[in-house]
Every structure is written in structure tokens, then in C-alpha cells.
Amino acid sequence: MTDARVTVLTRVDCSACERAEAEVARVCGDLGVSWSAVDVDSDPELRAEYGDRIPVVLVDGAEHGTWKVDEQELRAALAR
């Protein structure tokens, strides 16, 4: 999907997604970690898997969190 360490699965016009992207951008920026955003509607497989359960944050390809970003948990996961 991406070479980024953190991926935010998003959808256009999703305010929760915008907040999650902003929080991930801030945390990853602080830590020098690469991240990207992927629109689930751009990929039929992602849309089928995640549906309305977005935003979803993936760390190293594994699901880390859904609907909101827990900054402390994200920082801890990225410290490993």
C-alpha cells in the first residue's frame, strides 16, 4: 500500500479523518516518522474491509486504532 511507517485510512469529507490526519502529522513530524493518507474509496478492497469504520491508523501495516488517535499509544508504538 505504502512505504510509510504510519498510514491513515480516510475518506473525503470526513471531519474525524481530517482530525486524525492532523494528529498523526503532528506526532510523526515530532518523531521524524514517515506517514501517508489513503482514501478507502479509492480501493474496492479497502472500502469492503473498512466500510464506515474510519479513520483507521495503521502502524507498520497493522491496525493500531480506529475513529480517533490516542497520542500516547501512537508515540509508544512508534518508539518500538
N, CA, C and O atoms as a Maestro MAE file, in Angstrom:
{
 s_m_m2io_version
 :::
 2.0.0
}

f_m_ct {
 s_m_title
 :::
 protein
 m_atom[320] {
  # First column is atom index #
  i_m_mmod_type
  r_m_x_coord
  r_m_y_coord
  r_m_z_coord
  i_m_residue_number
  s_m_chain_name
  s_m_pdb_residue_name
  s_m_pdb_atom_name
  i_m_atomic_number
  :::
  1 25 0.831 -1.197 0.000 1 A "MET " " N  " 7
  2 3 0.000 0.000 0.000 1 A "MET " " CA " 6
  3 2 0.870 1.253 0.000 1 A "MET " " C  " 6
  4 15 0.686 2.142 -0.831 1 A "MET " " O  " 8
  5 25 1.820 1.322 0.935 2 A "THR " " N  " 7
  6 3 2.682 2.500 1.026 2 A "THR " " CA " 6
  7 2 3.961 2.121 1.766 2 A "THR " " C  " 6
  8 15 3.979 1.141 2.512 2 A "THR " " O  " 8
  9 25 5.020 2.883 1.569 3 A "ASP " " N  " 7
  10 3 6.264 2.638 2.297 3 A "ASP " " CA " 6
  11 2 6.292 3.393 3.620 3 A "ASP " " C  " 6
  12 15 7.240 3.255 4.393 3 A "ASP " " O  " 8
  13 25 5.262 4.188 3.886 4 A "ALA " " N  " 7
  14 3 5.228 4.968 5.120 4 A "ALA " " CA " 6
  15 2 5.069 4.044 6.321 4 A "ALA " " C  " 6
  16 15 4.442 2.988 6.230 4 A "ALA " " O  " 8
  17 25 5.627 4.444 7.413 5 A "ARG " " N  " 7
  18 3 5.525 3.656 8.651 5 A "ARG " " CA " 6
  19 2 4.114 3.736 9.230 5 A "ARG " " C  " 6
  20 15 3.622 2.771 9.814 5 A "ARG " " O  " 8
  21 25 3.465 4.894 9.067 6 A "VAL " " N  " 7
  22 3 2.105 5.104 9.562 6 A "VAL " " CA " 6
  23 2 1.218 5.461 8.379 6 A "VAL " " C  " 6
  24 15 1.575 6.294 7.546 6 A "VAL " " O  " 8
  25 25 0.059 4.820 8.318 7 A "THR " " N  " 7
  26 3 -0.906 5.102 7.271 7 A "THR " " CA " 6
  27 2 -2.244 5.411 7.919 7 A "THR " " C  " 6
  28 15 -2.695 4.691 8.810 7 A "THR " " O  " 8
  29 25 -2.876 6.485 7.467 8 A "VAL " " N  " 7
  30 3 -4.211 6.829 7.940 8 A "VAL " " CA " 6
  31 2 -5.180 6.516 6.806 8 A "VAL " " C  " 6
  32 15 -5.079 7.083 5.718 8 A "VAL " " O  " 8
  33 25 -6.115 5.611 7.068 9 A "LEU " " N  " 7
  34 3 -7.158 5.308 6.096 9 A "LEU " " CA " 6
  35 2 -8.276 6.315 6.293 9 A "LEU " " C  " 6
  36 15 -8.834 6.435 7.383 9 A "LEU " " O  " 8
  37 25 -8.596 7.033 5.235 10 A "THR " " N  " 7
  38 3 -9.503 8.172 5.329 10 A "THR " " CA " 6
  39 2 -10.602 8.094 4.285 10 A "THR " " C  " 6
  40 15 -10.687 7.143 3.507 10 A "THR " " O  " 8
  41 25 -11.433 9.111 4.290 11 A "ARG " " N  " 7
  42 3 -12.485 9.271 3.288 11 A "ARG " " CA " 6
  43 2 -12.664 10.776 3.093 11 A "ARG " " C  " 6
  44 15 -12.516 11.551 4.038 11 A "ARG " " O  " 8
  45 25 -12.980 11.180 1.876 12 A "VAL " " N  " 7
  46 3 -13.218 12.585 1.558 12 A "VAL " " CA " 6
  47 2 -14.413 13.089 2.368 12 A "VAL " " C  " 6
  48 15 -15.381 12.359 2.580 12 A "VAL " " O  " 8
  49 25 -14.337 14.339 2.816 13 A "ASP " " N  " 7
  50 3 -15.403 14.991 3.586 13 A "ASP " " CA " 6
  51 2 -15.695 14.301 4.911 13 A "ASP " " C  " 6
  52 15 -16.846 14.254 5.344 13 A "ASP " " O  " 8
  53 25 -14.681 13.775 5.547 14 A "CYS " " N  " 7
  54 3 -14.817 13.108 6.852 14 A "CYS " " CA " 6
  55 2 -14.066 13.950 7.880 14 A "CYS " " C  " 6
  56 15 -12.835 13.981 7.879 14 A "CYS " " O  " 8
  57 25 -14.796 14.625 8.747 15 A "SER " " N  " 7
  58 3 -14.138 15.514 9.713 15 A "SER " " CA " 6
  59 2 -13.286 14.733 10.706 15 A "SER " " C  " 6
  60 15 -12.230 15.216 11.115 15 A "SER " " O  " 8
  61 25 -13.717 13.541 11.101 16 A "ALA " " N  " 7
  62 3 -12.905 12.721 12.004 16 A "ALA " " CA " 6
  63 2 -11.596 12.329 11.323 16 A "ALA " " C  " 6
  64 15 -10.548 12.259 11.965 16 A "ALA " " O  " 8
  65 25 -11.668 12.073 10.017 17 A "CYS " " N  " 7
  66 3 -10.465 11.726 9.255 17 A "CYS " " CA " 6
  67 2 -9.494 12.902 9.217 17 A "CYS " " C  " 6
  68 15 -8.285 12.723 9.360 17 A "CYS " " O  " 8
  69 25 -10.027 14.092 9.025 18 A "GLU " " N  " 7
  70 3 -9.179 15.290 8.990 18 A "GLU " " CA " 6
  71 2 -8.482 15.488 10.321 18 A "GLU " " C  " 6
  72 15 -7.298 15.824 10.355 18 A "GLU " " O  " 8
  73 25 -9.204 15.285 11.426 19 A "ARG " " N  " 7
  74 3 -8.590 15.412 12.757 19 A "ARG " " CA " 6
  75 2 -7.510 14.356 12.947 19 A "ARG " " C  " 6
  76 15 -6.428 14.655 13.453 19 A "ARG " " O  " 8
  77 25 -7.801 13.118 12.542 20 A "ALA " " N  " 7
  78 3 -6.817 12.035 12.693 20 A "ALA " " CA " 6
  79 2 -5.558 12.328 11.875 20 A "ALA " " C  " 6
  80 15 -4.442 12.131 12.354 20 A "ALA " " O  " 8
  81 25 -5.743 12.798 10.644 21 A "GLU " " N  " 7
  82 3 -4.585 13.132 9.809 21 A "GLU " " CA " 6
  83 2 -3.744 14.229 10.452 21 A "GLU " " C  " 6
  84 15 -2.515 14.148 10.449 21 A "GLU " " O  " 8
  85 25 -4.383 15.238 10.994 22 A "ALA " " N  " 7
  86 3 -3.651 16.343 11.634 22 A "ALA " " CA " 6
  87 2 -2.870 15.841 12.847 22 A "ALA " " C  " 6
  88 15 -1.718 16.229 13.044 22 A "ALA " " O  " 8
  89 25 -3.486 14.983 13.659 23 A "GLU " " N  " 7
  90 3 -2.804 14.461 14.839 23 A "GLU " " CA " 6
  91 2 -1.639 13.552 14.448 23 A "GLU " " C  " 6
  92 15 -0.559 13.642 15.031 23 A "GLU " " O  " 8
  93 25 -1.856 12.683 13.468 24 A "VAL " " N  " 7
  94 3 -0.784 11.802 13.002 24 A "VAL " " CA " 6
  95 2 0.354 12.632 12.411 24 A "VAL " " C  " 6
  96 15 1.525 12.346 12.661 24 A "VAL " " O  " 8
  97 25 0.017 13.649 11.636 25 A "ALA " " N  " 7
  98 3 1.050 14.510 11.042 25 A "ALA " " CA " 6
  99 2 1.896 15.175 12.128 25 A "ALA " " C  " 6
  100 15 3.117 15.267 12.002 25 A "ALA " " O  " 8
  101 25 1.246 15.633 13.183 26 A "ARG " " N  " 7
  102 3 1.969 16.299 14.278 26 A "ARG " " CA " 6
  103 2 2.888 15.317 14.995 26 A "ARG " " C  " 6
  104 15 4.070 15.603 15.192 26 A "ARG " " O  " 8
  105 25 2.348 14.150 15.389 27 A "VAL " " N  " 7
  106 3 3.137 13.167 16.127 27 A "VAL " " CA " 6
  107 2 4.285 12.643 15.258 27 A "VAL " " C  " 6
  108 15 5.429 12.579 15.708 27 A "VAL " " O  " 8
  109 25 3.979 12.274 14.030 28 A "CYS " " N  " 7
  110 3 5.028 11.759 13.141 28 A "CYS " " CA " 6
  111 2 6.073 12.823 12.840 28 A "CYS " " C  " 6
  112 15 7.262 12.520 12.737 28 A "CYS " " O  " 8
  113 25 5.631 14.070 12.700 29 A "GLY " " N  " 7
  114 3 6.571 15.169 12.491 29 A "GLY " " CA " 6
  115 2 7.515 15.325 13.670 29 A "GLY " " C  " 6
  116 15 8.716 15.528 13.490 29 A "GLY " " O  " 8
  117 25 6.967 15.229 14.882 30 A "ASP " " N  " 7
  118 3 7.792 15.318 16.097 30 A "ASP " " CA " 6
  119 2 8.846 14.221 16.136 30 A "ASP " " C  " 6
  120 15 9.975 14.446 16.572 30 A "ASP " " O  " 8
  121 25 8.465 13.022 15.672 31 A "LEU " " N  " 7
  122 3 9.339 11.854 15.783 31 A "LEU " " CA " 6
  123 2 10.147 11.562 14.527 31 A "LEU " " C  " 6
  124 15 10.980 10.656 14.520 31 A "LEU " " O  " 8
  125 25 9.905 12.326 13.462 32 A "GLY " " N  " 7
  126 3 10.621 12.088 12.213 32 A "GLY " " CA " 6
  127 2 10.217 10.788 11.533 32 A "GLY " " C  " 6
  128 15 11.035 10.134 10.887 32 A "GLY " " O  " 8
  129 25 8.952 10.421 11.683 33 A "VAL " " N  " 7
  130 3 8.429 9.165 11.129 33 A "VAL " " CA " 6
  131 2 7.611 9.474 9.881 33 A "VAL " " C  " 6
  132 15 6.845 10.436 9.856 33 A "VAL " " O  " 8
  133 25 7.778 8.653 8.842 34 A "SER " " N  " 7
  134 3 7.016 8.864 7.621 34 A "SER " " CA " 6
  135 2 5.570 8.406 7.811 34 A "SER " " C  " 6
  136 15 5.288 7.463 8.550 34 A "SER " " O  " 8
  137 25 4.659 9.105 7.119 35 A "TRP " " N  " 7
  138 3 3.253 8.729 7.186 35 A "TRP " " CA " 6
  139 2 2.586 9.107 5.877 35 A "TRP " " C  " 6
  140 15 3.103 9.915 5.105 35 A "TRP " " O  " 8
  141 25 1.425 8.504 5.642 36 A "SER " " N  " 7
  142 3 0.649 8.831 4.451 36 A "SER " " CA " 6
  143 2 -0.827 8.652 4.768 36 A "SER " " C  " 6
  144 15 -1.198 8.057 5.780 36 A "SER " " O  " 8
  145 25 -1.652 9.175 3.887 37 A "ALA " " N  " 7
  146 3 -3.099 9.005 3.988 37 A "ALA " " CA " 6
  147 2 -3.576 8.304 2.727 37 A "ALA " " C  " 6
  148 15 -3.101 8.593 1.629 37 A "ALA " " O  " 8
  149 25 -4.515 7.385 2.891 38 A "VAL " " N  " 7
  150 3 -5.075 6.645 1.772 38 A "VAL " " CA " 6
  151 2 -6.591 6.736 1.867 38 A "VAL " " C  " 6
  152 15 -7.176 6.431 2.907 38 A "VAL " " O  " 8
  153 25 -7.221 7.156 0.776 39 A "ASP " " N  " 7
  154 3 -8.681 7.239 0.702 39 A "ASP " " CA " 6
  155 2 -9.224 5.827 0.483 39 A "ASP " " C  " 6
  156 15 -8.930 5.208 -0.539 39 A "ASP " " O  " 8
  157 25 -10.017 5.308 1.436 40 A "VAL " " N  " 7
  158 3 -10.529 3.946 1.310 40 A "VAL " " CA " 6
  159 2 -11.431 3.786 0.088 40 A "VAL " " C  " 6
  160 15 -11.573 2.687 -0.448 40 A "VAL " " O  " 8
  161 25 -12.034 4.883 -0.345 41 A "ASP " " N  " 7
  162 3 -12.922 4.799 -1.507 41 A "ASP " " CA " 6
  163 2 -12.161 4.668 -2.824 41 A "ASP " " C  " 6
  164 15 -12.770 4.432 -3.868 41 A "ASP " " O  " 8
  165 25 -10.841 4.817 -2.787 42 A "SER " " N  " 7
  166 3 -10.038 4.683 -3.998 42 A "SER " " CA " 6
  167 2 -9.657 3.228 -4.270 42 A "SER " " C  " 6
  168 15 -9.091 2.915 -5.317 42 A "SER " " O  " 8
  169 25 -9.970 2.345 -3.327 43 A "ASP " " N  " 7
  170 3 -9.593 0.944 -3.455 43 A "ASP " " CA " 6
  171 2 -10.768 0.072 -3.009 43 A "ASP " " C  " 6
  172 15 -11.134 0.094 -1.834 43 A "ASP " " O  " 8
  173 25 -11.365 -0.693 -3.926 44 A "PRO " " N  " 7
  174 3 -12.527 -1.521 -3.575 44 A "PRO " " CA " 6
  175 2 -12.270 -2.487 -2.410 44 A "PRO " " C  " 6
  176 15 -13.168 -2.735 -1.606 44 A "PRO " " O  " 8
  177 25 -11.060 -3.030 -2.314 45 A "GLU " " N  " 7
  178 3 -10.746 -3.951 -1.217 45 A "GLU " " CA " 6
  179 2 -10.732 -3.230 0.122 45 A "GLU " " C  " 6
  180 15 -11.262 -3.738 1.110 45 A "GLU " " O  " 8
  181 25 -10.122 -2.036 0.159 46 A "LEU " " N  " 7
  182 3 -10.108 -1.263 1.398 46 A "LEU " " CA " 6
  183 2 -11.520 -0.846 1.785 46 A "LEU " " C  " 6
  184 15 -11.902 -0.937 2.951 46 A "LEU " " O  " 8
  185 25 -12.292 -0.391 0.808 47 A "ARG " " N  " 7
  186 3 -13.664 0.031 1.079 47 A "ARG " " CA " 6
  187 2 -14.474 -1.133 1.638 47 A "ARG " " C  " 6
  188 15 -15.257 -0.951 2.571 47 A "ARG " " O  " 8
  189 25 -14.292 -2.328 1.077 48 A "ALA " " N  " 7
  190 3 -15.017 -3.504 1.557 48 A "ALA " " CA " 6
  191 2 -14.585 -3.890 2.973 48 A "ALA " " C  " 6
  192 15 -15.415 -4.280 3.793 48 A "ALA " " O  " 8
  193 25 -13.295 -3.783 3.254 49 A "GLU " " N  " 7
  194 3 -12.788 -4.183 4.569 49 A "GLU " " CA " 6
  195 2 -13.132 -3.188 5.669 49 A "GLU " " C  " 6
  196 15 -13.510 -3.584 6.772 49 A "GLU " " O  " 8
  197 25 -13.004 -1.896 5.372 50 A "TYR " " N  " 7
  198 3 -13.153 -0.891 6.425 50 A "TYR " " CA " 6
  199 2 -14.495 -0.176 6.414 50 A "TYR " " C  " 6
  200 15 -14.919 0.339 7.449 50 A "TYR " " O  " 8
  201 25 -15.175 -0.129 5.273 51 A "GLY " " N  " 7
  202 3 -16.504 0.486 5.200 51 A "GLY " " CA " 6
  203 2 -16.569 1.835 5.881 51 A "GLY " " C  " 6
  204 15 -15.837 2.757 5.521 51 A "GLY " " O  " 8
  205 25 -17.445 1.951 6.866 52 A "ASP " " N  " 7
  206 3 -17.604 3.207 7.608 52 A "ASP " " CA " 6
  207 2 -16.747 3.250 8.869 52 A "ASP " " C  " 6
  208 15 -16.857 4.188 9.658 52 A "ASP " " O  " 8
  209 25 -15.910 2.261 9.064 53 A "ARG " " N  " 7
  210 3 -15.071 2.180 10.265 53 A "ARG " " CA " 6
  211 2 -13.765 2.947 10.040 53 A "ARG " " C  " 6
  212 15 -12.674 2.384 10.129 53 A "ARG " " O  " 8
  213 25 -13.898 4.208 9.754 54 A "ILE " " N  " 7
  214 3 -12.721 5.035 9.507 54 A "ILE " " CA " 6
  215 2 -12.835 6.325 10.313 54 A "ILE " " C  " 6
  216 15 -13.953 6.678 10.691 54 A "ILE " " O  " 8
  217 25 -11.792 7.028 10.593 55 A "PRO " " N  " 7
  218 3 -10.425 6.739 10.164 55 A "PRO " " CA " 6
  219 2 -9.834 5.547 10.913 55 A "PRO " " C  " 6
  220 15 -10.217 5.235 12.041 55 A "PRO " " O  " 8
  221 25 -8.902 4.907 10.252 56 A "VAL " " N  " 7
  222 3 -8.138 3.814 10.843 56 A "VAL " " CA " 6
  223 2 -6.664 4.173 10.702 56 A "VAL " " C  " 6
  224 15 -6.219 4.606 9.639 56 A "VAL " " O  " 8
  225 25 -5.918 3.991 11.779 57 A "VAL " " N  " 7
  226 3 -4.479 4.247 11.755 57 A "VAL " " CA " 6
  227 2 -3.767 2.904 11.737 57 A "VAL " " C  " 6
  228 15 -4.005 2.048 12.588 57 A "VAL " " O  " 8
  229 25 -2.891 2.734 10.757 58 A "LEU " " N  " 7
  230 3 -2.062 1.534 10.649 58 A "LEU " " CA " 6
  231 2 -0.629 1.906 11.003 58 A "LEU " " C  " 6
  232 15 -0.129 2.940 10.561 58 A "LEU " " O  " 8
  233 25 0.022 1.085 11.782 59 A "VAL " " N  " 7
  234 3 1.439 1.266 12.096 59 A "VAL " " CA " 6
  235 2 2.162 0.028 11.580 59 A "VAL " " C  " 6
  236 15 1.867 -1.094 11.994 59 A "VAL " " O  " 8
  237 25 3.096 0.239 10.688 60 A "ASP " " N  " 7
  238 3 3.836 -0.860 10.056 60 A "ASP " " CA " 6
  239 2 2.877 -1.891 9.458 60 A "ASP " " C  " 6
  240 15 3.132 -3.094 9.519 60 A "ASP " " O  " 8
  241 25 1.772 -1.413 8.882 61 A "GLY " " N  " 7
  242 3 0.817 -2.276 8.203 61 A "GLY " " CA " 6
  243 2 -0.219 -2.938 9.093 61 A "GLY " " C  " 6
  244 15 -1.156 -3.557 8.588 61 A "GLY " " O  " 8
  245 25 -0.072 -2.819 10.413 62 A "ALA " " N  " 7
  246 3 -1.015 -3.436 11.349 62 A "ALA " " CA " 6
  247 2 -1.971 -2.381 11.905 62 A "ALA " " C  " 6
  248 15 -1.578 -1.240 12.150 62 A "ALA " " O  " 8
  249 25 -3.216 -2.773 12.099 63 A "GLU " " N  " 7
  250 3 -4.204 -1.828 12.620 63 A "GLU " " CA " 6
  251 2 -3.824 -1.400 14.029 63 A "GLU " " C  " 6
  252 15 -3.609 -2.227 14.915 63 A "GLU " " O  " 8
  253 25 -3.748 -0.095 14.211 64 A "HIS " " N  " 7
  254 3 -3.352 0.462 15.503 64 A "HIS " " CA " 6
  255 2 -4.526 1.113 16.224 64 A "HIS " " C  " 6
  256 15 -4.631 1.002 17.445 64 A "HIS " " O  " 8
  257 25 -5.399 1.783 15.503 65 A "GLY " " N  " 7
  258 3 -6.517 2.454 16.145 65 A "GLY " " CA " 6
  259 2 -7.597 2.826 15.152 65 A "GLY " " C  " 6
  260 15 -7.352 2.947 13.952 65 A "GLY " " O  " 8
  261 25 -8.798 3.006 15.679 66 A "THR " " N  " 7
  262 3 -9.950 3.335 14.846 66 A "THR " " CA " 6
  263 2 -10.676 4.532 15.431 66 A "THR " " C  " 6
  264 15 -10.789 4.666 16.650 66 A "THR " " O  " 8
  265 25 -11.163 5.391 14.570 67 A "TRP " " N  " 7
  266 3 -12.003 6.554 14.859 67 A "TRP " " CA " 6
  267 2 -11.282 7.737 15.486 67 A "TRP " " C  " 6
  268 15 -11.655 8.876 15.202 67 A "TRP " " O  " 8
  269 25 -10.278 7.532 16.316 68 A "LYS " " N  " 7
  270 3 -9.523 8.662 16.856 68 A "LYS " " CA " 6
  271 2 -8.102 8.222 17.161 68 A "LYS " " C  " 6
  272 15 -7.812 7.029 17.262 68 A "LYS " " O  " 8
  273 25 -7.235 9.189 17.304 69 A "VAL " " N  " 7
  274 3 -5.824 8.911 17.563 69 A "VAL " " CA " 6
  275 2 -5.557 9.091 19.047 69 A "VAL " " C  " 6
  276 15 -5.854 10.143 19.613 69 A "VAL " " O  " 8
  277 25 -4.998 8.072 19.676 70 A "ASP " " N  " 7
  278 3 -4.539 8.173 21.060 70 A "ASP " " CA " 6
  279 2 -3.051 8.511 20.978 70 A "ASP " " C  " 6
  280 15 -2.220 7.651 20.687 70 A "ASP " " O  " 8
  281 25 -2.735 9.770 21.237 71 A "GLU " " N  " 7
  282 3 -1.359 10.236 21.037 71 A "GLU " " CA " 6
  283 2 -0.342 9.424 21.823 71 A "GLU " " C  " 6
  284 15 0.698 9.055 21.278 71 A "GLU " " O  " 8
  285 25 -0.617 9.139 23.086 72 A "GLN " " N  " 7
  286 3 0.348 8.389 23.894 72 A "GLN " " CA " 6
  287 2 0.569 6.989 23.337 72 A "GLN " " C  " 6
  288 15 1.704 6.515 23.290 72 A "GLN " " O  " 8
  289 25 -0.505 6.319 22.912 73 A "GLU " " N  " 7
  290 3 -0.365 4.972 22.358 73 A "GLU " " CA " 6
  291 2 0.382 5.002 21.029 73 A "GLU " " C  " 6
  292 15 1.190 4.116 20.752 73 A "GLU " " O  " 8
  293 25 0.120 6.014 20.209 74 A "LEU " " N  " 7
  294 3 0.822 6.121 18.932 74 A "LEU " " CA " 6
  295 2 2.302 6.369 19.154 74 A "LEU " " C  " 6
  296 15 3.143 5.742 18.508 74 A "LEU " " O  " 8
  297 25 2.626 7.275 20.059 75 A "ARG " " N  " 7
  298 3 4.036 7.542 20.356 75 A "ARG " " CA " 6
  299 2 4.734 6.276 20.882 75 A "ARG " " C  " 6
  300 15 5.872 5.991 20.509 75 A "ARG " " O  " 8
  301 25 4.049 5.526 21.744 76 A "ALA " " N  " 7
  302 3 4.635 4.294 22.286 76 A "ALA " " CA " 6
  303 2 4.854 3.271 21.176 76 A "ALA " " C  " 6
  304 15 5.895 2.615 21.139 76 A "ALA " " O  " 8
  305 25 3.896 3.127 20.282 77 A "ALA " " N  " 7
  306 3 4.031 2.171 19.184 77 A "ALA " " CA " 6
  307 2 5.185 2.545 18.270 77 A "ALA " " C  " 6
  308 15 5.881 1.668 17.758 77 A "ALA " " O  " 8
  309 25 5.393 3.828 18.063 78 A "LEU " " N  " 7
  310 3 6.463 4.281 17.163 78 A "LEU " " CA " 6
  311 2 7.833 4.240 17.832 78 A "LEU " " C  " 6
  312 15 8.856 4.324 17.152 78 A "LEU " " O  " 8
  313 25 7.863 4.113 19.142 79 A "ALA " " N  " 7
  314 3 9.132 4.029 19.861 79 A "ALA " " CA " 6
  315 2 9.700 2.610 19.824 79 A "ALA " " C  " 6
  316 15 10.870 2.400 20.144 79 A "ALA " " O  " 8
  317 25 8.880 1.643 19.438 80 A "ARG " " N  " 7
  318 3 9.318 0.235 19.417 80 A "ARG " " CA " 6
  319 2 10.199 -0.042 18.243 80 A "ARG " " C  " 6
  320 15 10.658 -1.171 18.068 80 A "ARG " " O  " 8
  :::
 }
 m_bond[319] {
  # First column is bond index #
  i_m_from
  i_m_to
  i_m_order
  :::
  1 1 2 1
  2 2 3 1
  3 3 4 2
  4 3 5 1
  5 5 6 1
  6 6 7 1
  7 7 8 2
  8 7 9 1
  9 9 10 1
  10 10 11 1
  11 11 12 2
  12 11 13 1
  13 13 14 1
  14 14 15 1
  15 15 16 2
  16 15 17 1
  17 17 18 1
  18 18 19 1
  19 19 20 2
  20 19 21 1
  21 21 22 1
  22 22 23 1
  23 23 24 2
  24 23 25 1
  25 25 26 1
  26 26 27 1
  27 27 28 2
  28 27 29 1
  29 29 30 1
  30 30 31 1
  31 31 32 2
  32 31 33 1
  33 33 34 1
  34 34 35 1
  35 35 36 2
  36 35 37 1
  37 37 38 1
  38 38 39 1
  39 39 40 2
  40 39 41 1
  41 41 42 1
  42 42 43 1
  43 43 44 2
  44 43 45 1
  45 45 46 1
  46 46 47 1
  47 47 48 2
  48 47 49 1
  49 49 50 1
  50 50 51 1
  51 51 52 2
  52 51 53 1
  53 53 54 1
  54 54 55 1
  55 55 56 2
  56 55 57 1
  57 57 58 1
  58 58 59 1
  59 59 60 2
  60 59 61 1
  61 61 62 1
  62 62 63 1
  63 63 64 2
  64 63 65 1
  65 65 66 1
  66 66 67 1
  67 67 68 2
  68 67 69 1
  69 69 70 1
  70 70 71 1
  71 71 72 2
  72 71 73 1
  73 73 74 1
  74 74 75 1
  75 75 76 2
  76 75 77 1
  77 77 78 1
  78 78 79 1
  79 79 80 2
  80 79 81 1
  81 81 82 1
  82 82 83 1
  83 83 84 2
  84 83 85 1
  85 85 86 1
  86 86 87 1
  87 87 88 2
  88 87 89 1
  89 89 90 1
  90 90 91 1
  91 91 92 2
  92 91 93 1
  93 93 94 1
  94 94 95 1
  95 95 96 2
  96 95 97 1
  97 97 98 1
  98 98 99 1
  99 99 100 2
  100 99 101 1
  101 101 102 1
  102 102 103 1
  103 103 104 2
  104 103 105 1
  105 105 106 1
  106 106 107 1
  107 107 108 2
  108 107 109 1
  109 109 110 1
  110 110 111 1
  111 111 112 2
  112 111 113 1
  113 113 114 1
  114 114 115 1
  115 115 116 2
  116 115 117 1
  117 117 118 1
  118 118 119 1
  119 119 120 2
  120 119 121 1
  121 121 122 1
  122 122 123 1
  123 123 124 2
  124 123 125 1
  125 125 126 1
  126 126 127 1
  127 127 128 2
  128 127 129 1
  129 129 130 1
  130 130 131 1
  131 131 132 2
  132 131 133 1
  133 133 134 1
  134 134 135 1
  135 135 136 2
  136 135 137 1
  137 137 138 1
  138 138 139 1
  139 139 140 2
  140 139 141 1
  141 141 142 1
  142 142 143 1
  143 143 144 2
  144 143 145 1
  145 145 146 1
  146 146 147 1
  147 147 148 2
  148 147 149 1
  149 149 150 1
  150 150 151 1
  151 151 152 2
  152 151 153 1
  153 153 154 1
  154 154 155 1
  155 155 156 2
  156 155 157 1
  157 157 158 1
  158 158 159 1
  159 159 160 2
  160 159 161 1
  161 161 162 1
  162 162 163 1
  163 163 164 2
  164 163 165 1
  165 165 166 1
  166 166 167 1
  167 167 168 2
  168 167 169 1
  169 169 170 1
  170 170 171 1
  171 171 172 2
  172 171 173 1
  173 173 174 1
  174 174 175 1
  175 175 176 2
  176 175 177 1
  177 177 178 1
  178 178 179 1
  179 179 180 2
  180 179 181 1
  181 181 182 1
  182 182 183 1
  183 183 184 2
  184 183 185 1
  185 185 186 1
  186 186 187 1
  187 187 188 2
  188 187 189 1
  189 189 190 1
  190 190 191 1
  191 191 192 2
  192 191 193 1
  193 193 194 1
  194 194 195 1
  195 195 196 2
  196 195 197 1
  197 197 198 1
  198 198 199 1
  199 199 200 2
  200 199 201 1
  201 201 202 1
  202 202 203 1
  203 203 204 2
  204 203 205 1
  205 205 206 1
  206 206 207 1
  207 207 208 2
  208 207 209 1
  209 209 210 1
  210 210 211 1
  211 211 212 2
  212 211 213 1
  213 213 214 1
  214 214 215 1
  215 215 216 2
  216 215 217 1
  217 217 218 1
  218 218 219 1
  219 219 220 2
  220 219 221 1
  221 221 222 1
  222 222 223 1
  223 223 224 2
  224 223 225 1
  225 225 226 1
  226 226 227 1
  227 227 228 2
  228 227 229 1
  229 229 230 1
  230 230 231 1
  231 231 232 2
  232 231 233 1
  233 233 234 1
  234 234 235 1
  235 235 236 2
  236 235 237 1
  237 237 238 1
  238 238 239 1
  239 239 240 2
  240 239 241 1
  241 241 242 1
  242 242 243 1
  243 243 244 2
  244 243 245 1
  245 245 246 1
  246 246 247 1
  247 247 248 2
  248 247 249 1
  249 249 250 1
  250 250 251 1
  251 251 252 2
  252 251 253 1
  253 253 254 1
  254 254 255 1
  255 255 256 2
  256 255 257 1
  257 257 258 1
  258 258 259 1
  259 259 260 2
  260 259 261 1
  261 261 262 1
  262 262 263 1
  263 263 264 2
  264 263 265 1
  265 265 266 1
  266 266 267 1
  267 267 268 2
  268 267 269 1
  269 269 270 1
  270 270 271 1
  271 271 272 2
  272 271 273 1
  273 273 274 1
  274 274 275 1
  275 275 276 2
  276 275 277 1
  277 277 278 1
  278 278 279 1
  279 279 280 2
  280 279 281 1
  281 281 282 1
  282 282 283 1
  283 283 284 2
  284 283 285 1
  285 285 286 1
  286 286 287 1
  287 287 288 2
  288 287 289 1
  289 289 290 1
  290 290 291 1
  291 291 292 2
  292 291 293 1
  293 293 294 1
  294 294 295 1
  295 295 296 2
  296 295 297 1
  297 297 298 1
  298 298 299 1
  299 299 300 2
  300 299 301 1
  301 301 302 1
  302 302 303 1
  303 303 304 2
  304 303 305 1
  305 305 306 1
  306 306 307 1
  307 307 308 2
  308 307 309 1
  309 309 310 1
  310 310 311 1
  311 311 312 2
  312 311 313 1
  313 313 314 1
  314 314 315 1
  315 315 316 2
  316 315 317 1
  317 317 318 1
  318 318 319 1
  319 319 320 2
  :::
 }
}
